[in-house]
Amino acid sequence: MAEAESVSVEGSDSSWLDGRTTEQRPSWGYQRMLGERLARVGSALDVQTGGGEVLAEAGPLPRLTAATGSWPPNIDRVTRLLHPLGAVVVADADEPPLPFGDEAFEPVCSRHPVTIWWEEIARVLRPGGTYFSQQVGPSSVFELVEHFLGPQPEEVRRARHPDDAVADATKAGLEVVDLRSERLRTGFHDIGAVIYFLRKVIWMVPGFTVAQYRDRLQELHEEIERNGSFMAHTARFLIEARKPD
C-alpha cells in the first residue's frame, strides 16, 4: 500500500501494474486499424494523444501529422517521441476551437478521449474524411467504483453510451459508418494495483486517498486474498464517422 501510494502516476506509462492486473483487450485491434487508415492518407490529426505511444506505434505517419495534448508534463516527452516521426505536437486545452483551419485533415483519430467536440471534429475534417476513435463506454470498471462510492444513479451509469455518440456525430453532420461495443474483464490481483489505478484514473473515485478509504481498501484486500483477484469489467466502443463529400 505504501509503495502504491508513493509511486509516480505521471505520464501514460503504467508498467508498475505489470503482473498486478490483467486486462482483456477489445477484439477489433484499434492500433492495427488505425495504422491501416494512416497508410492511405496524406494528413492526420490525433486528438488528446496522451503519451503518444499509440500513434507512434501505429506505423508510418502521413506527411502532415499533428497531435494535440493538454497535460503540460506530457508535452515535452510526447514531442521527443513524435517529432522524429514527422508529427508536430500542439499544446491544446481540449476545448473548442481546435487550433487548426477548416478541412485540414483526412482522418481525425483519438483513443480514449475525455471530451469529444463533434462540431470541431467535423470542421477540421476534409470532405470524405473520417473520425476514428476507441472510447470508454458506460459503467466502465463500476464494480470498483461502486465498492467505494456505493450504487450510482442510472444517469451516471449510462454516461458515455455509444448511442449518444452516434446522436452527437449525426447532429454535427457526420455519418456513422462503423460502431462496435464490448465489455471486457479486468482483474486486480493486489490492493496496490487498486490504489495505483484510482490515483491515476482520478475521475473514477474523485478525491481518492488511501487515508479516506482505508476501511474500504481493507475489505477489498481481504476479498482479493480470499479469491486471488477482484474482477471488474471495462466498457469499450469503436466508432468511425464520415464527413460527406
C-alpha positions as CSV (number, residue, x, y, z in Angstrom):
1,M,0.0,0.0,0.0
2,A,2.8,2.4,0.9
3,E,4.6,1.8,-2.4
4,A,1.3,2.2,-4.5
5,E,0.6,5.4,-2.7
6,S,4.0,6.9,-3.4
7,V,5.0,5.7,-6.9
8,S,4.6,8.3,-9.6
9,V,1.5,8.1,-11.8
10,E,2.5,10.8,-14.2
11,G,2.5,10.2,-17.9
12,S,0.9,7.3,-19.7
13,D,3.3,4.6,-18.6
14,S,1.5,2.0,-16.4
15,S,4.3,-0.6,-16.3
16,W,4.1,-0.5,-12.5
17,L,0.9,-2.6,-12.9
18,D,2.6,-5.4,-14.8
19,G,1.8,-8.6,-13.1
20,R,-0.7,-6.9,-10.7
21,T,-3.5,-6.6,-13.2
22,T,-4.9,-8.4,-16.2
23,E,-6.9,-6.6,-18.8
24,Q,-8.8,-8.2,-21.7
25,R,-8.4,-6.2,-24.9
26,P,-11.1,-5.3,-27.5
27,S,-11.3,-7.8,-30.4
28,W,-11.0,-5.2,-33.1
29,G,-7.4,-4.0,-32.6
30,Y,-7.6,-0.2,-32.6
31,Q,-3.9,0.4,-33.3
32,R,-3.8,-2.0,-36.2
33,M,-6.9,-0.5,-37.7
34,L,-5.5,3.0,-37.2
35,G,-2.3,2.0,-39.0
36,E,-4.3,0.8,-42.0
37,R,-6.1,4.1,-42.2
38,L,-2.9,6.2,-41.8
39,A,-1.2,4.3,-44.6
40,R,-3.6,5.6,-47.2
41,V,-3.9,9.3,-46.4
42,G,-1.7,12.4,-46.7
43,S,-2.7,14.1,-43.4
44,A,-4.0,13.1,-39.9
45,L,-4.8,14.6,-36.6
46,D,-4.6,12.7,-33.3
47,V,-6.7,14.5,-30.7
48,Q,-5.8,14.0,-26.9
49,T,-2.9,11.9,-27.9
50,G,-2.0,11.0,-24.3
51,G,1.6,9.7,-24.2
52,G,1.7,9.5,-28.0
53,E,2.7,5.8,-28.0
54,V,-0.5,4.6,-29.8
55,L,0.1,7.0,-32.7
56,A,3.8,6.4,-32.8
57,E,3.4,2.6,-33.0
58,A,0.6,2.6,-35.5
59,G,3.0,2.6,-38.4
60,P,4.5,5.2,-40.8
61,L,2.7,8.6,-40.3
62,P,1.3,10.7,-43.1
63,R,3.4,13.5,-44.4
64,L,1.2,16.0,-42.5
65,T,0.5,14.7,-39.0
66,A,-0.4,16.7,-35.9
67,A,-1.2,15.6,-32.3
68,T,-2.8,17.6,-29.5
69,G,-2.2,17.2,-25.8
70,S,-3.4,19.3,-22.8
71,W,-1.3,17.9,-19.9
72,P,1.9,20.0,-19.5
73,P,4.1,17.3,-18.0
74,N,3.4,15.2,-21.1
75,I,4.1,17.7,-23.9
76,D,7.9,17.6,-23.9
77,R,8.0,13.9,-23.7
78,V,5.4,13.4,-26.5
79,T,7.3,16.0,-28.6
80,R,10.5,14.0,-28.3
81,L,8.7,10.8,-29.3
82,L,6.7,12.1,-32.2
83,H,8.9,14.8,-33.8
84,P,11.4,12.3,-35.2
85,L,8.5,10.5,-36.8
86,G,7.4,13.7,-38.6
87,A,4.5,14.7,-36.4
88,V,4.0,18.2,-34.8
89,V,2.7,18.3,-31.2
90,V,0.4,21.1,-30.3
91,A,-0.4,22.1,-26.7
92,D,-4.2,22.5,-26.6
93,A,-6.7,22.9,-23.7
94,D,-9.1,20.3,-25.1
95,E,-11.7,23.0,-25.5
96,P,-13.1,24.4,-28.8
97,P,-11.9,25.6,-31.1
98,L,-9.2,23.2,-32.3
99,P,-6.1,25.2,-33.3
100,F,-6.4,24.2,-37.0
101,G,-8.0,25.5,-40.1
102,D,-11.1,24.1,-41.8
103,E,-10.9,20.9,-43.7
104,A,-7.2,20.3,-42.7
105,F,-7.1,16.6,-42.1
106,E,-8.3,13.4,-43.8
107,P,-8.8,11.3,-40.6
108,V,-9.1,12.7,-37.1
109,C,-8.4,10.0,-34.6
110,S,-8.5,9.7,-30.8
111,R,-8.0,6.8,-28.3
112,H,-10.0,7.2,-25.1
113,P,-10.8,10.9,-25.4
114,V,-12.2,12.6,-22.3
115,T,-14.5,15.0,-24.2
116,I,-15.5,14.9,-27.9
117,W,-16.2,18.3,-29.6
118,W,-18.1,16.9,-32.6
119,E,-18.7,20.2,-34.3
120,E,-14.9,20.9,-34.2
121,I,-14.1,17.5,-35.5
122,A,-16.5,18.0,-38.4
123,R,-15.0,21.4,-39.1
124,V,-11.4,20.2,-39.4
125,L,-12.2,17.1,-41.4
126,R,-11.8,17.1,-45.1
127,P,-14.9,16.0,-47.1
128,G,-14.8,12.2,-47.3
129,G,-12.5,12.0,-44.2
130,T,-13.5,10.1,-41.1
131,Y,-13.3,10.4,-37.3
132,F,-11.9,7.1,-36.0
133,S,-11.9,6.6,-32.2
134,Q,-11.9,4.0,-29.5
135,Q,-13.7,5.2,-26.4
136,V,-14.5,4.3,-22.8
137,G,-18.1,3.2,-22.6
138,P,-20.8,3.3,-19.9
139,S,-20.3,1.9,-16.4
140,S,-16.7,1.0,-17.1
141,V,-15.0,-0.6,-14.0
142,F,-18.1,0.3,-12.0
143,E,-17.7,-2.8,-9.8
144,L,-14.7,-1.0,-8.3
145,V,-16.3,2.5,-8.4
146,E,-19.4,1.3,-6.5
147,H,-17.3,-0.6,-3.9
148,F,-16.0,2.8,-2.8
149,L,-18.9,5.1,-3.7
150,G,-21.9,2.9,-3.4
151,P,-24.7,2.4,-6.0
152,Q,-24.6,5.1,-8.7
153,P,-27.7,6.7,-10.3
154,E,-28.8,5.5,-13.7
155,E,-27.7,8.7,-15.4
156,V,-24.2,8.2,-14.1
157,R,-24.1,4.6,-15.1
158,R,-25.3,5.4,-18.6
159,A,-22.9,8.3,-19.3
160,R,-20.6,7.8,-22.4
161,H,-23.1,5.5,-24.1
162,P,-22.3,4.7,-27.7
163,D,-25.9,5.6,-28.7
164,D,-25.2,9.2,-27.5
165,A,-22.0,9.3,-29.6
166,V,-23.9,8.3,-32.7
167,A,-26.6,11.0,-32.0
168,D,-23.9,13.7,-31.4
169,A,-21.9,12.7,-34.5
170,T,-25.1,12.8,-36.6
171,K,-26.1,16.2,-35.3
172,A,-22.6,17.5,-36.3
173,G,-23.3,16.4,-39.9
174,L,-21.2,13.2,-39.8
175,E,-22.4,9.7,-41.0
176,V,-21.5,6.8,-38.6
177,V,-20.1,4.0,-40.8
178,D,-18.9,1.6,-38.0
179,L,-19.9,1.1,-34.4
180,R,-18.7,-1.8,-32.2
181,S,-19.0,-2.3,-28.4
182,E,-17.6,-4.8,-25.9
183,R,-17.4,-5.4,-22.2
184,L,-14.1,-6.8,-21.1
185,R,-12.8,-8.5,-17.9
186,T,-10.2,-6.6,-15.8
187,G,-8.6,-8.2,-12.8
188,F,-6.9,-6.5,-9.9
189,H,-4.5,-9.0,-8.2
190,D,-3.4,-7.0,-5.2
191,I,-4.6,-3.9,-3.3
192,G,-1.6,-1.9,-4.6
193,A,-3.0,-2.2,-8.1
194,V,-6.3,-0.8,-7.0
195,I,-4.6,2.2,-5.2
196,Y,-2.4,2.9,-8.2
197,F,-5.3,2.7,-10.6
198,L,-7.5,5.1,-8.6
199,R,-4.6,7.6,-8.2
200,K,-4.0,7.6,-12.0
201,V,-7.6,7.5,-13.3
202,I,-8.7,10.3,-11.0
203,W,-12.3,10.6,-12.2
204,M,-13.3,7.1,-11.1
205,V,-13.4,7.9,-7.4
206,P,-12.9,11.7,-7.2
207,G,-10.7,12.9,-4.4
208,F,-9.5,9.3,-3.7
209,T,-6.9,9.0,-0.9
210,V,-5.7,5.9,1.0
211,A,-6.5,7.6,4.3
212,Q,-10.1,8.5,3.4
213,Y,-10.9,5.0,2.1
214,R,-8.7,2.8,4.3
215,D,-11.6,0.7,5.6
216,R,-12.9,0.0,2.1
217,L,-9.4,-0.8,1.0
218,Q,-9.0,-3.3,3.9
219,E,-12.3,-5.0,2.8
220,L,-11.1,-5.2,-0.8
221,H,-7.7,-6.5,0.3
222,E,-9.3,-9.3,2.2
223,E,-11.5,-10.2,-0.8
224,I,-8.5,-10.3,-3.1
225,E,-6.7,-12.5,-0.6
226,R,-9.7,-14.9,-0.5
227,N,-10.4,-15.1,-4.2
228,G,-7.0,-14.3,-5.8
229,S,-8.3,-11.2,-7.5
230,F,-11.0,-8.6,-7.8
231,M,-12.8,-8.8,-11.1
232,A,-14.4,-5.8,-12.9
233,H,-15.5,-5.1,-16.4
234,T,-14.3,-2.3,-18.7
235,A,-16.5,-0.9,-21.4
236,R,-15.1,0.0,-24.8
237,F,-16.6,1.0,-28.1
238,L,-15.2,1.8,-31.5
239,I,-16.8,4.5,-33.7
240,E,-16.0,5.7,-37.2
241,A,-17.9,8.6,-38.6
242,R,-17.5,10.0,-42.1
243,K,-17.9,13.6,-43.3
244,P,-19.9,13.7,-46.5
245,D,-18.2,14.6,-49.8
